Amino acid sequence: MTSWVRLTLPAALAASISSPSYAVQYLTIDAAKKLAFPSASRFVENGGLTWKAQAGDRLLGLFVVDHVIGKHLYIDYAVALDTSGRVMRVDILQYRESYGGEVREPGWLAQFVGKTSSSPLKVGSDIRNISGATLSSLHITEGVKRILATYGSHSR
């Protein structure tokens, strides 16, 4: 082994092991499904990252996984819709930014509960902005609005 490899390899290994990583997975998709629909006996894939939650033959709602860009990196999130197309729950699955993680706070996410495709869903009016997480707040709100526009009337 050449001397430069012998000298640089340990430093390169140490740097790759200790380099900071801000990605945090808060929930797996399966865990989020169970939180959203605890009485579901099964989840039937409905195309892409969308599932119909069922208890026996009874439809409970729709579970959709999506991602939006935060400031620089993706935020993975899930939205649970009831059979009338109302938001039941929004969860942040994975957050990759080094700051702005307040968007996963239960109080902030609870603002989406009960919203429908006809709700304004606008940061600064019916959804609070989070200082230091302005783009994450905006993009998650836009993502939920897009999911409602796409699936809100199709959750039956």
Secondary structure, 3 states (H helix, E strand, C coil): CCHHHHHHHHHHHHHHHHCCCCCEECCCHHHHHHHHCCCCCEEEECCCCEEEEEECCEEEEEEEEEEEECCCCEEEEEEEEECCCCEEEEEEEEECCCCCHHHHCHHHHHHHCCCCCCCCCCECCCECCCCCCHHHHHHHHHHHHHHHHHHCCCCC
